[in-house]
Amino acid sequence: MCDTDDCLAVYLAVETGDDEDTRSASGVSQLARDAAQGDGWVVSFGLRQPVMTCPGCADGRGPVRERGDCRRCMGRVDSASRCVYCLRQVEPSQPEA
């Protein structure tokens, strides 16, 4: 989650799944932080815990105020399939058959 006041951004692009590998909670947390940083999130450190800032807030386009289909920040996607907050191009969802 973005730690900027009133920002609704959430990073959901990490799948930990059950791969028969035992990981500690801190190991999974580090994996998620590394993935988020690789996807444009800014991670700094506050009092005893990381502070996460979404790409939109980090670049001055946030905070995310409307949820949508963007996998990077959960922001709203415009008619051109681009997130209005982090500018990620989002694949249009396929209709279910």
C-alpha positions as CSV (number, residue, x, y, z in Angstrom):
1,M,0.0,0.0,0.0
2,C,1.1,3.5,-0.7
3,D,1.9,5.4,2.5
4,T,1.0,8.8,1.0
5,D,-2.0,10.3,2.8
6,D,-5.4,9.5,1.1
7,C,-3.7,7.3,-1.6
8,L,-5.6,4.1,-2.5
9,A,-2.7,2.5,-4.4
10,V,-2.0,-1.1,-3.7
11,Y,0.8,-3.2,-5.2
12,L,-0.6,-6.7,-6.2
13,A,1.9,-7.9,-8.8
14,V,3.7,-10.4,-6.6
15,E,2.5,-14.0,-6.5
16,T,4.1,-16.0,-3.8
17,G,2.0,-19.1,-4.3
18,D,2.8,-22.6,-2.8
19,D,5.9,-23.6,-4.6
20,E,7.0,-26.1,-1.9
21,D,9.6,-23.6,-0.8
22,T,9.5,-22.6,2.9
23,R,10.2,-18.9,3.3
24,S,10.1,-16.7,6.3
25,A,7.7,-13.8,6.6
26,S,10.6,-11.4,6.3
27,G,11.8,-13.2,3.1
28,V,8.4,-12.9,1.5
29,S,8.2,-9.3,2.6
30,Q,11.7,-8.6,1.0
31,L,10.6,-10.4,-2.2
32,A,7.5,-8.1,-2.4
33,R,9.6,-4.9,-1.7
34,D,12.1,-5.9,-4.4
35,A,9.4,-6.6,-7.0
36,A,7.6,-3.3,-6.1
37,Q,10.8,-1.3,-6.5
38,G,11.4,-3.0,-9.9
39,D,7.9,-1.8,-10.9
40,G,8.4,1.8,-10.0
41,W,7.4,2.0,-6.3
42,V,9.8,3.9,-4.1
43,V,10.8,2.2,-0.9
44,S,12.4,4.2,1.9
45,F,12.7,3.5,5.6
46,G,10.8,5.2,8.4
47,L,10.7,4.3,12.0
48,R,11.4,0.5,12.0
49,Q,9.5,-0.2,8.8
50,P,9.6,0.5,5.1
51,V,7.7,3.4,3.7
52,M,6.1,2.6,0.3
53,T,5.3,5.3,-2.3
54,C,3.4,4.4,-5.5
55,P,4.7,5.5,-8.9
56,G,1.9,8.1,-9.3
57,C,2.7,9.8,-5.9
58,A,6.5,9.6,-6.5
59,D,6.1,11.4,-9.9
60,G,3.5,13.9,-8.7
61,R,0.4,12.4,-10.4
62,G,-1.1,10.9,-7.2
63,P,-2.5,10.2,-4.9
64,V,-4.6,7.4,-6.4
65,R,-8.2,8.4,-5.7
66,E,-10.1,6.0,-7.9
67,R,-9.5,2.2,-8.0
68,G,-9.4,0.4,-11.3
69,D,-7.6,-2.3,-13.3
70,C,-4.0,-1.3,-13.1
71,R,-1.9,-4.1,-11.7
72,R,0.9,-1.8,-10.8
73,C,-1.1,0.5,-8.5
74,M,-4.8,-0.5,-8.8
75,G,-5.6,2.9,-10.3
76,R,-8.2,3.8,-12.9
77,V,-7.5,3.0,-16.5
78,D,-8.5,5.5,-19.2
79,S,-10.1,4.7,-22.6
80,A,-6.6,4.2,-24.1
81,S,-5.9,1.4,-21.6
82,R,-3.4,3.5,-19.7
83,C,-3.4,4.1,-15.9
84,V,-4.1,7.7,-15.2
85,Y,-1.9,7.7,-12.2
86,C,1.2,5.6,-13.0
87,L,0.9,5.7,-16.8
88,R,1.3,1.9,-17.2
89,Q,-0.2,0.5,-20.3
90,V,-2.8,-2.1,-19.2
91,E,-3.9,-5.0,-21.4
92,P,-7.6,-4.8,-22.0
93,S,-9.5,-7.5,-20.2
94,Q,-10.7,-10.4,-22.4
95,P,-14.4,-11.2,-22.3
96,E,-15.2,-14.5,-20.7
97,A,-16.3,-17.2,-23.1
